[in-house]
Amino acid sequence: MPMTQYSTSPVPLYLLPQALSEEIKKYGDAIAEVRIRRTTGHNYVLKVKHERRGDRGD
C-alpha cells in the first residue's frame, strides 16, 4: 500500500501525549512511523507516516 505522511501543527511539550493519542485514534493500525521534532521553545511537531487506505468507512 502507498504511504502518506501527515504533520501536526506545533504542540507544547505537555500536550504531546494527547496529540499522539489523537493520531493513533485517527490512523490506528495503519501507522508505520511516528517522528517527533522540536521546533521553537518547548513546541514539537509530530510527523506520522501511515499506509493510505481506500474507503475507511469512518
Residue pairs with C-beta under 8 A, 6 or more apart in sequence:
1 51
1 52
1 53
2 51
2 52
3 32
3 49
3 50
3 51
3 52
4 49
4 50
4 51
4 52
5 47
5 48
5 49
5 50
6 23
6 27
6 47
6 48
6 49
6 50
7 45
7 46
7 47
7 48
8 19
8 23
8 45
8 46
8 48
9 45
10 39
10 40
10 43
10 44
10 45
11 19
11 43
11 44
11 45
11 46
12 42
12 43
12 44
13 42
13 43
13 44
16 36
16 44
16 46
19 46
20 34
20 46
23 31
23 34
23 46
23 48
24 31
27 48
27 50
30 50
30 51
30 52
30 53
31 48
31 49
31 50
32 49
32 50
32 51
33 47
33 48
33 49
34 46
34 47
34 48
34 49
35 46
35 47
35 49
36 44
36 45
36 46
36 47
37 44
37 45
37 47
38 44
39 45
